[in-house]
Amino acid sequence: MFDRSAASRVSSEMLATMGENRIGYVTTMRSEQVGFLSPEAPLLPAGHRVFVLHAADGTPIVLAASREAVMADAAQREIQTVSLH
């Protein structure tokens, strides 16, 4: 039986050590914050909500305008996404 309460206690530190590049998570942010992700991040017009797929260790992998696009990319890369609380 799956213990949902145990799954919700997974910290970002624990997640970073599990599954290497097979586990990731999605966050949302304002487009004007994207530049803080990494030096290679694109400059985007302000005022938009964007979605970011992160590796388990927090490294940004892909940026997209929709959650569906990020999830499709995760599936293509065979990355299982999890929720962080």
RADALIN-V793596 format. One record per residue. N is the residue number from 1. OMEGA is omega in degrees with one decimal (* if undefined). Layout:
N_OMEGA / N_OMEGA
//
This chain:
1_-179.1 / 2_-179.6 / 3_-177.9 / 4_-178.9 / 5_177.2 / 6_-179.3 / 7_-178.6 / 8_179.5 / 9_179.0 / 10_179.7 / 11_178.1 / 12_177.7 / 13_177.3 / 14_-179.1 / 15_-177.9 / 16_-179.0 / 17_-177.8 / 18_166.9 / 19_-178.7 / 20_-177.8 / 21_179.2 / 22_179.8 / 23_178.7 / 24_178.4 / 25_-176.7 / 26_173.4 / 27_172.5 / 28_176.5 / 29_175.0 / 30_-177.1 / 31_-180.0 / 32_178.4 / 33_-174.3 / 34_-179.7 / 35_179.5 / 36_-178.9 / 37_-179.5 / 38_179.1 / 39_-179.2 / 40_-177.4 / 41_-179.4 / 42_172.3 / 43_-177.1 / 44_173.9 / 45_-178.9 / 46_172.0 / 47_179.8 / 48_173.2 / 49_179.1 / 50_-178.0 / 51_-177.5 / 52_171.0 / 53_179.5 / 54_169.2 / 55_-178.8 / 56_-179.8 / 57_177.6 / 58_179.5 / 59_177.1 / 60_-178.9 / 61_-177.7 / 62_179.3 / 63_-179.1 / 64_-179.9 / 65_-179.2 / 66_176.2 / 67_-179.5 / 68_179.6 / 69_178.5 / 70_179.9 / 71_177.3 / 72_178.1 / 73_177.6 / 74_179.3 / 75_179.5 / 76_179.5 / 77_-177.5 / 78_176.1 / 79_176.1 / 80_179.5 / 81_178.3 / 82_177.1 / 83_173.1 / 84_179.9 / 85_*
//
